[in-house]
Amino acid sequence: MKILMIGDIYGSKGRELVSKYLQSFKSDNSIDLVIANGENVTHGKSISKKHFEGLLKDGVDVVTSGNHIFKLPEVLSYIESSPKLLKPLNINPFTPGHGTILLKIKDKTVRVTNLIGRSFMEPAENPYFAFDNLLKNHPQANIHLVDFHAEASAEKMAFAWNYDGVITALVGTHTHVQTADEQILPKGTGYITDLGMTGPANSIIGVEPENVIYKEKTGLPTKFHPAGGPGQFCGVIITINEVTDKVETLNRVFVKE
């Protein structure tokens, strides 16, 4: 089984790349399942229903998210009835939506779970507590994939090592910078600290550089705008042995227009 996990899709350029290239990429690489982080899809923050449905139409199977998921009020009105759009499992439990989904792919059960970190982030519940409850109270799947949306590399890595051999793979999102540490941990769990960003290449993590430079130099508030120009497509292809359900390879994807 081959699974493509796409790094944070940012704004109109990210949507354009997915729409233009995903179907042919799936076909060329025999991809069975596509998971994409979509918390920056709509103008860099959150995801409208229109854009969520557009990702599904373009070939994404599950959309994960992070700290920006509820920045658009309309998400509150549709996320509960959209199980393929995940919120982080361990954010405020009074918010609507689902933090995990169970799928059937090629006669295998595949669980996708979304978590959020707590270091340098807005308050969230303990991810270990939330994840242990999930493992205890939900049926085990043949394959379990986790998108851990967090700022600190050590927080993502510690979580993956703690569940090494329990989960199939953990990928990090949020920093928008692809890391070069893809690996298989000693007990078989696949890992990469950050998938990177699918969006404008000539940018500062998706934003027009002038906006960020102004804020950094002056300390004054400014509105961030998604950058234009050429794009980049980031993610990882995870190949899973169909007999053992263990990761065989993780191959980074980084394509620049």
C-alpha positions in Angstrom: 0.0 0.0 0.0 1.2 3.5 -0.9 0.1 6.5 1.1 0.8 10.1 0.1 0.7 12.7 3.0 0.8 16.3 1.8 2.3 19.1 3.9 0.2 22.2 4.8 -1.7 23.4 1.7 -1.4 27.2 1.8 -3.8 29.5 0.0 -4.8 29.7 -3.6 -1.3 28.6 -4.9 -1.5 25.4 -2.7 -5.0 24.7 -4.0 -3.9 25.3 -7.6 -1.0 22.8 -7.2 -3.3 20.1 -5.8 -5.9 20.6 -8.5 -3.3 20.6 -11.3 -1.0 17.8 -10.3 -2.5 15.4 -7.7 -4.4 13.1 -10.0 -1.5 12.4 -12.3 0.9 12.1 -9.3 -1.4 9.5 -7.8 -1.6 7.6 -11.0 2.2 7.7 -11.7 3.0 6.5 -8.2 0.2 4.0 -7.6 -1.1 5.9 -4.5 -3.9 4.2 -2.6 -4.6 7.0 0.0 -4.1 10.7 0.1 -4.0 12.7 3.4 -3.4 16.4 3.3 -3.1 19.1 6.0 -5.6 21.8 5.1 -5.6 24.3 8.0 -4.1 27.0 5.7 -6.1 26.4 2.6 -8.4 29.4 2.6 -6.3 32.6 2.4 -3.7 31.1 4.7 -6.0 30.4 7.7 -8.7 27.7 8.1 -10.7 26.0 5.3 -14.0 27.0 3.8 -16.5 24.3 2.9 -16.1 25.2 -0.8 -12.3 24.6 -0.6 -12.7 21.5 1.5 -15.0 20.0 -1.0 -12.6 21.1 -3.8 -9.8 19.1 -2.2 -11.9 16.0 -2.0 -12.9 16.4 -5.7 -9.2 16.8 -6.6 -8.3 13.5 -5.0 -7.6 14.1 -1.3 -9.2 11.4 0.9 -8.7 12.9 4.4 -8.0 16.5 5.4 -6.2 17.1 8.7 -5.8 20.5 10.4 -4.3 22.3 13.3 -4.4 25.5 15.3 -6.1 27.6 12.6 -9.0 25.2 11.9 -11.7 27.3 13.5 -10.4 30.8 12.3 -13.3 30.7 9.8 -16.6 30.7 11.6 -18.3 28.7 8.9 -16.2 25.6 9.8 -18.3 25.4 13.0 -21.4 24.8 10.8 -20.1 21.9 8.7 -17.2 20.1 10.4 -19.4 17.9 12.5 -21.1 16.4 9.4 -17.8 16.2 7.5 -15.9 13.2 9.0 -13.1 13.5 6.4 -12.1 16.9 7.8 -10.3 16.3 11.1 -9.7 18.7 13.9 -6.9 17.9 16.4 -8.1 15.2 18.7 -6.8 17.0 21.8 -8.0 20.5 21.3 -10.9 21.9 23.4 -13.5 19.2 23.7 -16.3 21.7 23.4 -15.5 22.3 19.8 -17.4 20.3 17.1 -15.8 17.8 14.8 -13.8 14.6 14.8 -10.1 14.0 15.6 -9.9 10.6 14.0 -11.4 8.5 11.2 -11.4 4.8 10.3 -11.2 3.9 6.6 -11.2 0.7 4.6 -8.5 0.6 2.0 -7.6 -2.5 0.0 -9.1 -4.9 2.6 -7.2 -3.1 5.4 -8.5 -0.9 8.1 -6.7 2.4 8.2 -7.1 4.9 11.0 -6.0 8.6 10.5 -5.6 10.7 13.7 -4.9 14.4 14.1 -3.1 15.8 17.1 -1.7 19.2 18.2 1.3 20.0 20.2 1.5 22.2 23.3 5.0 23.8 23.1 4.8 27.4 21.9 1.2 26.8 20.9 -2.3 27.7 22.1 -3.5 25.7 25.1 -4.5 22.1 24.3 -5.2 18.9 26.2 -2.3 16.5 26.9 -1.9 14.6 23.5 -0.6 11.4 25.3 -3.8 11.3 27.4 -6.1 11.9 24.4 -4.2 9.3 22.3 -4.2 6.7 25.0 -7.9 7.1 25.4 -8.4 6.7 21.7 -6.3 3.5 21.6 -8.3 2.1 24.6 -11.8 2.9 23.4 -11.6 2.5 19.7 -11.0 -0.6 17.6 -7.4 -1.2 16.6 -6.7 -0.7 12.9 -4.2 -2.5 10.6 -2.6 0.8 9.8 -2.6 3.9 12.0 -1.3 7.2 10.7 -0.9 10.3 12.8 -0.5 14.0 11.8 1.1 15.7 14.7 0.7 19.5 14.2 3.3 21.1 16.4 6.0 23.7 16.6 8.7 21.9 18.5 10.7 19.2 16.8 11.5 17.4 20.1 7.8 17.3 21.0 6.9 15.5 17.7 9.9 13.1 18.0 9.2 12.2 21.6 5.6 11.4 20.8 6.6 9.1 17.9 9.2 7.3 20.0 6.7 6.8 22.8 4.3 5.0 20.3 7.0 3.3 18.2 5.7 0.0 17.2 2.1 1.0 18.2 1.4 3.3 15.3 2.4 2.9 11.7 3.7 6.3 11.0 3.8 9.8 12.5 4.3 12.9 10.3 4.7 16.4 11.6 3.1 19.5 10.2 2.9 23.2 11.1 6.3 24.7 10.5 5.9 24.8 6.7 9.6 23.8 6.3 10.3 20.3 5.1 12.8 18.4 7.3 15.3 15.8 6.0 15.0 13.3 8.9 12.6 10.8 7.4 13.3 7.5 9.1 11.9 4.2 10.4 12.2 4.0 14.2 13.6 0.8 15.9 10.2 -0.9 16.4 8.9 0.0 12.9 7.1 3.3 13.1 7.8 5.7 10.2 8.6 9.3 11.1 9.4 12.7 9.7 9.4 15.9 11.7 7.7 18.1 9.1 6.2 17.4 5.7 6.8 21.0 4.6 4.3 23.4 2.8 2.5 23.0 -0.5 2.0 26.6 -1.6 4.0 29.7 -2.8 7.7 28.9 -3.1 9.0 32.5 -3.0 7.5 33.3 0.4 8.2 33.2 4.1 6.2 30.1 5.1 3.5 31.1 2.6 3.4 34.8 3.3 4.6 37.7 1.1 8.1 38.4 2.4 7.5 42.1 2.6 4.7 41.6 5.2 6.8 39.5 7.5 9.9 41.7 7.1 7.9 44.8 8.0 6.5 43.1 11.2 10.0 41.8 12.2 11.8 45.1 11.6 9.2 47.5 13.1 7.3 45.4 15.6 4.1 46.9 14.2 1.0 44.9 13.4 0.5 44.2 9.7 -1.8 42.0 7.6 -0.3 38.9 6.1 -1.1 38.1 2.5 -0.3 34.8 0.7 2.5 35.2 -1.7 2.2 34.9 -5.5 4.7 33.4 -8.0 5.7 29.8 -8.5 4.7 27.1 -6.1 6.1 24.0 -4.4 4.5 20.7 -3.6 5.7 18.9 -0.4 4.9 15.7 1.3 6.0 12.1 1.8 5.1 8.8 0.2 4.9 6.0 2.7 5.1 2.4 1.4 3.6 -0.2 3.7 4.1 -3.9 3.4 0.7 -5.5 2.7 1.6 -8.6 4.7 3.2 -7.2 7.9 1.4 -3.7 7.8 4.9 -2.2 8.6 6.5 0.7 6.8 9.0 -0.3 4.2 10.1 3.1 3.0 9.4 6.8 3.4 10.3 9.0 0.5 10.1 12.7 0.7 8.3 14.7 -2.1 9.6 18.2 -2.9 8.6 19.5 -6.3 9.2 23.2 -7.2 7.5 24.8 -10.2 
